[in-house]
Structure formats: C-alpha cells, structure tokens
Amino acid sequence: MANLELHAHLKIRPGQLEGFKAHAAEIMRLTREKDTQTIRYDWFINEDGTECEVHEAYLSEQGLIEHNTHVM
C-alpha cells in the first residue's frame, strides 16, 4: 500500500503570528512524542508570516486518524 500524503495551505491572521507559532510548536511536539505512523510532518511559514504550508505523510489512513486523535 502507498503512503498517504497531505498538503495544507493555511493563512495566518494579522497580529497572530507568535500565537500561531506557539500552537504549531505544540502540535509538532505531540506528533513527535505520540504518533507511530507519521513519516513526514513539515511546516513552512512564508517570509512575511502571513501563510503556512504543511506537508504530512503517514504509513496509512490509520496513521492520519491516530495523528488527529493526538492533536485534538
């Protein structure tokens, strides 16, 4: 079975960059500590801090379900 890959494009609200970064850091911490099927989880914030792109990859659909349970 092929891996499941997702890409998300997020807009960061004006004045909310630091809060967004703190929230993203917590989600990444939970992912590192708890996920067992996540093989990629990268966040990229553009230079002006208004947009973010997230690249995710999981061993299977079950990995995405597991990940969502951990970060909710």
C-alpha positions in Angstrom: 0.0 0.0 0.0 1.2 3.5 -0.8 1.8 6.1 1.9 -0.9 8.8 2.5 0.4 12.3 1.8 -1.4 15.5 2.5 -0.6 19.2 1.9 -2.4 22.0 3.6 -2.2 25.8 2.9 -3.1 28.0 5.9 -3.5 31.7 6.2 -2.1 33.4 9.4 -4.3 36.2 10.7 -2.7 39.6 11.1 -1.1 40.0 14.5 -1.4 36.3 15.3 2.0 35.0 14.1 3.5 34.4 17.5 0.4 32.6 18.8 0.3 30.6 15.5 4.0 29.6 16.0 3.3 28.5 19.6 0.3 26.4 18.6 2.3 24.8 15.7 5.2 24.0 18.1 2.8 22.2 20.5 1.2 20.2 17.6 4.7 19.2 16.4 5.7 18.2 19.9 2.7 16.0 20.3 3.3 14.5 16.9 6.9 13.6 17.7 6.0 12.1 21.1 2.9 10.2 20.3 2.5 9.4 16.6 3.7 5.9 15.5 2.8 6.1 11.8 3.8 9.7 10.8 6.7 9.7 8.4 6.7 13.4 7.5 5.3 16.5 9.3 6.9 19.7 8.0 5.6 23.2 8.5 6.8 26.1 6.3 5.9 29.8 7.1 6.5 32.3 4.4 8.9 35.2 4.9 6.2 37.8 5.8 4.5 35.5 8.2 1.1 35.5 6.5 0.8 32.0 5.2 1.9 28.5 6.2 2.1 25.3 4.2 2.1 21.9 5.9 3.3 18.7 4.3 2.2 15.5 6.0 2.8 11.8 5.2 1.6 8.7 7.0 2.1 5.0 6.6 -1.6 4.5 6.1 -5.0 6.1 6.6 -4.9 4.8 10.2 -1.8 7.0 10.8 -3.8 10.1 9.9 -6.6 9.0 12.3 -4.0 8.4 15.0 -2.4 11.7 14.4 -5.7 13.6 14.5 -6.6 11.9 17.8 -3.3 13.1 19.4 -3.5 16.7 18.3 -7.2 17.4 19.1 
